[in-house]
Amino acid sequence: MRTETRLPVSRRKLGLFSAAAVIAALMLVISGIRAREDSTVKLREWTDNQAIPPVAVIYAEAGALTATIDLPGRLEAYYRAPIFARVNGYLKSWNVDIGARVKAGDVIAQIDAPDLDQQLLQARADLANQQASAKLSEITLARRKTLIASNFVSMQEIDERTADLSNKNAAVNASQANVERLEALAGYKKITAPFDGIVTARSTDVGALINAGGGSGPPMFVISDIRKLRVYVNVPQNFVPSVRIGAKAVISVPEYRTRTFDATVEASAQSVDVNSGTTQMQLALDNIAGELMPGGFATVRLSLQRDGVPLHIPSSALVFNQSGLRVATVGADDRVLFKTVTIARDLGRDIELASGITQDDRIINAPPDGIVDGDQVRVVSTKGRPTVSAKQDKKG
């Protein structure tokens, strides 16, 4: 039986193996420490970045979003005359009904006024009485004057007779004026059309009691000239300077959904209604064909004239607090700067600004809560077309 002998391992090889193991362990420890330090640095950088709020910036766009404004309006006849009676009585007859076309001077109704007729008869009788009394006074004065030479009458009597004749003549004139007044009233028993037009209302009938004046009920008739219409529209105060006299407008009505009608701004009230904050404006609209009806509702599209080109931004960029209406901008150093702005028109999602910003300003869209002037921000997105100077800064 042969025994196998093992060669002893040299001490040198054993030492080299141990040194390599120690070095490997040291490298593993060093790499782990470095990895932990790198992770700590990255975590610190990530934490610092998260502390700076990210924002999306936009640039204000130039140009009017809409050059028109749509407002409700009301159509009215250019000439409209409510017809009331001038005498008391009963309606004897009427000759026209609603929708009838009349000419100026046409008799449209007659009133039976027996009280007025009797007053006129009495006034004429009083006039005849006064005329007879004045005639007798004149003859008596002439006779008395022929007796002056014979000293049969005195000058005192002549003066008295002269004064009496003057009184009688004055009474004649008064009676004559009363007769003419009643005759003029009697002429109003015939109701006539004041101008060419259409009967747009009739609120009386045969036998109806008629009261003189216009304060005791609706008018008997309404005559309207609809060959030309007035369109009344209430314009908000901030749009009034943009609506000029002579500006064109487009009218649309519910009964003609596929058609529009041209109108012209004719007059402005030049005052603001304290209740609605609007100014009433009047437009003229030709209606020769008679297609449009007075009293109807209309949508008025007014053309707006501006002296300059406004800037507009999304409404989400506005900030309103105790400091007023402002927008948050980002400077070249990525710090916040608030600017006060003035609204020209509020169009819902978009706002036209009258002042406060320029096209070069980087505006924060939907600024986060709590930011103030000087805060550091991180721009994560940019929307809009920057100006030439902004592009050069970005390249630099």
C-alpha positions, 0 to 999 in steps of 0.5 A, a space after each residue: 500500500 502506497 501513500 500519496 504525499 502532498 507538496 506544501 504550498 509556498 508561503 509566497 503564493 499564500 501571501 499574494 493571494 491574501 493581499 489580492 483578497 484584501 485589495 478587492 475588499 477595499 475596492 468594494 468598500 470604496 465603490 460602495 462609499 462612492 455610490 452612496 455619496 453619488 446617490 446622496 448628491 443626486 438626492 440633494 439636487 433632486 430635493 433642491 429642484 423640487 423646492 423650486 416651483 416649476 412653471 409654464 410661461 407664455 408670451 402675449 399675442 398681438 392682435 384683436 381676437 374679435 373685431 365685432 361684438 354681438 348684443 341684443 337689440 330692439 326694432 322700433 318704427 322710425 316714426 310712431 304715433 299713438 293716436 288719442 282723442 282730443 274730445 270726449 264722446 263715443 266712437 261713431 265709426 272706425 275705418 281702418 284696422 291693424 295692418 291697414 296702410 294709410 296716407 297722411 290726412 286719411 280719416 281713420 275714425 269719427 267721434 260723436 260728441 253731443 256735449 261739444 256740439 251743444 257747447 258750440 251752439 251756445 257759444 255761437 248764440 253768445 257771440 250773436 248776442 254780444 255782436 247785437 249788443 255791440 252794434 246797439 252801443 255803436 249806434 247809440 254813441 253815434 246819435 249822442 255825438 250829433 247832439 253835442 253841438 246843441 249841448 243836449 248831451 255832455 262830454 261825460 256821457 259821450 266818454 261813457 258811451 265810448 267806453 261801453 262800446 269798447 267793452 262790448 267789442 271786447 266781449 264780441 272778440 272773446 265770444 268769437 275766440 270761444 267759438 273758434 276754439 270749440 270749432 277747432 275741437 269739433 274738427 277733432 271729432 274726425 281722427 286722421 292719420 298724421 303721416 303715411 304708415 301702417 296701423 299697428 294697433 287698434 284698441 277701440 270699437 264702435 260705441 266705446 266711451 272716448 276720453 280726451 287726452 292720453 292719460 286714461 288708457 291705451 291709445 285708440 290707434 297706433 300709426 307706424 312708418 316702417 319703411 325705415 326702422 330704428 334699432 336700439 342697443 345697449 353697449 357696455 361702457 368699455 366698448 363705447 369708445 370702439 363703436 363710432 358714429 357711422 360704423 356698420 352693423 349686421 342685424 339678424 332676426 329670429 324669423 329670417 335665420 339665414 339672412 342678415 340686414 345692414 344697419 348704420 350707427 346713427 346716434 349715441 345717448 352719450 351717457 351711461 345708465 347707472 343701473 346697467 352700466 351701458 350706453 344706448 345707441 341708435 342704428 338706422 335700418 332700411 325696411 323698404 320691403 317691409 320684411 322686418 316688424 317694429 317691436 321685434 327682437 334682433 341680434 346686433 353685431 357691431 364693428 369695433 374700431 381700435 386705435 392700436 393692436 391689443 395684446 391678449 393672454 389666457 384668463 388663467 394667467 390673471 392673478 386677482 388679490 388685495 394688490 389688484 389685477 396682476 400677472 406674474 412674469 419671469 425675468 432673465 434671472 428666472 425670478 418672479 416679477 408681478 405686473 399690474 394690468 388693465 383689462 380691455 375686454 373679457 372674452 371668457 377664456 381669453 383676455 384682451 389687455 389695455 396696458 401693463 405688459 409687453 410682447 417680450 414679457 414671459 408670463 406664468 400661465 396658472 401661477 402656483 399659489 403663494 409665489 411672491 416677487 423675487 421667488 425663484 422658479 423653474 421654467 419647464 415649458 414655453 408657449 407662444 412665439 418669442 420676440 427677436 430679442 428673446 430668441 437672442 437671449 435664449 441662444 446666448 
